[in-house]
Amino acid sequence: MDGAAYCWGSSDSGRLGNGDDSGTVYAAPVRVLGNHVFTETTAGVSFGEHACAVSAGGGFCWGENSNGTLGDGSFLGSSQPVRVAGSR
């Protein structure tokens, strides 16, 4: 493994982190954008349309953000990883 995160399924709301928010369905894993080496990842279970990961560079999230679930201080979704506010 190279430490990158990979996601699959529907790209609705940018939840795959690969820059696509068109709703395309990916049956095979696609790499999350950026050169992050992630040590932990999780998918949003409360709303199911976001994911987060931790790297030495801090916390990052991507996808739906209507409830502030990305932790970046906004309510704007992102189809690529955004840094969680207050993380390194």
MARPA-500838 format. One line per field, with one value per residue: residue in three letters; x, y, z of N, C-alpha, C, CB in turn. Coordinates in steps of 0.02 Angstrom, whole numbers, plus 50000, padded with zeros to 5 digits. Atoms other than C-alpha are relative to their C-alpha. Glycine has a CB too. Example, Ala and Ser with C-alpha at 12.3 -4.5 7.8 and 13.67 -1.06 7.14 Angstrom:
BEGIN
rest = c(Ala Ser) .
nx = c(50045 49958) .
ny = c(49941 49941) .
nz = c(50000 49997) .
cax = c(50615 50684) .
cay = c(49775 49947) .
caz = c(50390 50357) .
cx = c(50045 49961) .
cy = c(50060 50055) .
cz = c(50000 50037) .
cbx = c(49950 50020) .
cby = c(50001 50023) .
cbz = c(50062 49929) .
***
This chain:
BEGIN
rest = c(Met Asp Gly Ala Ala Tyr Cys Trp Gly Ser Ser Asp Ser Gly Arg Leu Gly Asn Gly Asp Asp Ser Gly Thr Val Tyr Ala Ala Pro Val Arg Val Leu Gly Asn His Val Phe Thr Glu Thr Thr Ala Gly Val Ser Phe Gly Glu His Ala Cys Ala Val Ser Ala Gly Gly Gly Phe Cys Trp Gly Glu Asn Ser Asn Gly Thr Leu Gly Asp Gly Ser Phe Leu Gly Ser Ser Gln Pro Val Arg Val Ala Gly Ser Arg) .
nx = c(50042 49962 50024 50054 50067 50037 50072 50039 50072 50025 49962 50045 49976 49928 49983 49943 49938 49959 50013 50062 50062 50052 50044 49974 49990 49936 50004 49932 49973 49965 49957 50018 49952 49948 49943 50002 49988 50049 49989 50066 50055 50067 50054 50053 50056 50061 50031 49978 49976 49935 49949 49945 49939 49948 49931 49953 50015 50062 50062 50029 50066 50027 50069 50056 49982 50056 50005 49933 49966 49930 49959 49957 50031 50048 50054 49991 49972 49938 49987 49931 49988 49989 49971 50043 49978 49963 49951 49935) .
ny = c(49940 49938 49951 49961 50025 50019 50004 50025 49989 49940 49939 49946 49954 50004 50045 50044 49962 50003 49941 50010 49995 50008 50057 50059 50057 50034 50067 50016 49945 49944 49967 49934 49951 49975 50044 50014 50068 50005 50052 50023 49972 50018 49974 49970 50045 49964 49975 50046 49971 49969 50044 49963 50039 49967 50009 49961 49930 49980 50034 49978 50029 49983 50021 49957 49960 49957 49996 49985 50064 50002 49971 49945 49936 49978 50046 50015 50066 50001 50064 50018 49990 49934 50006 49988 49940 50013 50055 49977) .
nz = c(50000 50006 49951 50029 49987 50060 49988 50056 49994 50035 49988 49978 49948 49994 49944 50013 49992 50060 50041 50038 49961 50051 49986 50033 49954 50011 49971 49976 49960 50030 49951 49975 50024 49955 49987 49928 49976 49947 49950 49980 50040 49977 50042 49960 49988 49983 50061 50052 50062 49992 49972 49969 49992 49961 50024 49959 50015 49968 50020 50063 50015 50066 50012 49980 49941 49983 49928 49973 49985 50023 49947 50024 49981 50051 50016 50071 50013 50038 50033 49985 49928 49971 49933 49942 49964 49939 50006 50025) .
cax = c(50000 50058 49963 49837 49651 49540 49351 49217 49031 48935 49029 48874 48923 49107 49106 49245 49373 49434 49375 49213 49044 48941 48859 48963 48968 49141 49136 49325 49423 49482 49622 49580 49665 49824 49989 49935 49999 49849 49864 49677 49517 49332 49171 49031 48901 48780 48748 48846 48907 49078 49241 49388 49568 49717 49895 50052 49993 49831 49650 49564 49383 49287 49108 48942 48956 48780 48794 48976 49034 49198 49258 49332 49217 49106 48950 49020 49051 49214 49256 49437 49513 49503 49600 49501 49507 49635 49731 49914) .
cay = c(50000 50176 50264 50341 50327 50243 50257 50179 50195 50352 50516 50616 50766 50730 50591 50493 50633 50609 50778 50708 50762 50710 50556 50436 50263 50187 49998 49991 50096 50269 50363 50513 50670 50738 50666 50625 50473 50429 50330 50316 50339 50336 50360 50470 50361 50495 50567 50443 50567 50616 50535 50590 50535 50575 50601 50673 50835 50839 50790 50800 50772 50774 50756 50829 50968 51036 51004 51059 50877 50918 51018 51160 51294 51303 51221 51198 51022 50972 50837 50836 50832 50993 51020 51006 51173 51172 51021 51037) .
caz = c(50000 49961 50102 49982 50012 49883 49869 49758 49726 49674 49656 49710 49817 49786 49914 49826 49840 49662 49597 49521 49588 49436 49512 49408 49487 49503 49529 49556 49682 49628 49714 49822 49756 49834 49886 50063 50155 50262 50423 50460 50359 50398 50301 50365 50446 50504 50332 50225 50097 50162 50213 50319 50337 50447 50387 50464 50383 50482 50454 50286 50233 50068 50006 50065 50194 50218 50405 50425 50422 50332 50482 50379 50452 50298 50231 50054 49992 49911 49784 49845 50019 50122 50283 50444 50536 50676 50613 50569) .
cx = c(50043 49977 49945 49933 49967 49927 49966 49927 49982 50042 49955 50033 50075 50025 50058 50067 50045 49988 49935 49941 49939 49949 50021 50011 50064 49996 50068 50027 50036 50040 49974 50056 50049 50055 50005 50018 49956 50015 49934 49948 49934 49950 49946 49942 49936 49963 50022 50028 50065 50049 50054 50060 50051 50068 50045 49988 49935 49940 49972 49933 49979 49929 49950 50018 49942 49992 50068 50042 50072 50047 50045 49970 49951 49944 50002 50032 50064 50011 50074 50013 50011 50025 49948 50028 50035 50048 50063 50000) .
cy = c(50062 50054 50045 49970 49986 49994 49973 50010 50063 50061 50059 50039 49997 49951 49952 50036 50001 50058 49996 50007 49991 49945 49937 49945 49964 49932 49977 50060 50052 50036 50069 50048 50022 49949 49984 49927 49993 49942 49971 50032 49978 50030 50028 49953 50036 50025 49960 50030 50038 49947 50044 49954 50042 49984 50038 50075 50025 49960 50031 49965 50022 49974 50053 50037 50044 50009 50014 49938 49997 50033 50057 50069 50026 49949 49982 49932 50005 49931 49980 50016 50073 49989 50016 50059 49980 49942 50027 50021) .
cz = c(50000 50049 49973 50020 49932 50018 49937 50014 49961 50019 50018 50056 50009 50051 49987 50006 49939 49952 49960 50047 49955 50014 49963 50052 49980 50036 50026 50039 49958 50054 50019 49979 50054 50011 50074 50013 50062 50047 50024 49954 50031 49951 50046 50008 50016 49939 49939 49936 50009 50028 50028 50007 50039 49969 50047 49989 50030 49976 49937 49990 49930 49995 50021 50065 50023 50076 50032 50013 49977 50051 49979 50016 49948 49993 49925 49992 49959 49970 50005 50074 50019 50072 50053 50038 50065 49997 49969 49929) .
cbx = c(49953 49996 50056 50007 49957 50027 49971 50016 49979 49927 50040 49933 49967 50027 49941 49993 50037 49987 50056 50000 49996 50031 49930 50066 49939 50060 49975 50047 50047 49950 50072 49990 49965 49969 50065 49930 50078 49930 50039 49985 50004 49986 49970 49977 50017 50016 50016 49946 49948 49997 50029 49979 50029 49997 50008 50073 49998 49987 49948 50047 49947 50044 49987 49935 50060 49936 49971 49994 49962 50006 50041 50012 50052 50036 49931 50043 49949 50061 49980 50051 50060 49935 50061 49994 49941 49953 49971 50051) .
cby = c(50000 50025 50042 50004 50051 49934 50069 49927 50008 50012 50017 49971 49984 50067 49960 49970 49973 49935 50010 49931 50067 49987 50018 50016 49951 50042 49951 49982 49972 50049 50005 49999 50061 50020 50032 50016 49987 49993 50027 50017 49978 50025 49945 50065 49952 50057 50073 49959 50046 50061 49951 50029 49978 49978 50024 49982 50010 50073 50005 49984 50020 49971 49936 49958 50043 49973 49935 50040 49945 50034 49948 49994 50051 50010 50029 50055 49956 50020 50004 50039 49960 50044 50047 49936 50046 49989 49940 49948) .
cbz = c(50060 49931 50024 49922 50041 49969 50019 49986 50074 50017 49939 50023 50065 50016 50018 49931 50056 49963 49954 49965 50037 49934 49981 49962 49999 50027 49947 49940 50052 49964 49973 50078 49972 50067 49976 50028 50017 49971 50059 50074 49926 50072 49953 49970 50055 50046 49990 49983 49973 50047 49945 50070 49932 50075 49925 49982 49927 49987 50056 49940 50053 49944 50037 50009 49985 49971 50029 50062 49968 49933 50029 49926 50012 49931 50018 49967 49964 50044 49926 49953 50021 49999 50008 50045 50015 50055 49957 50009) .
***
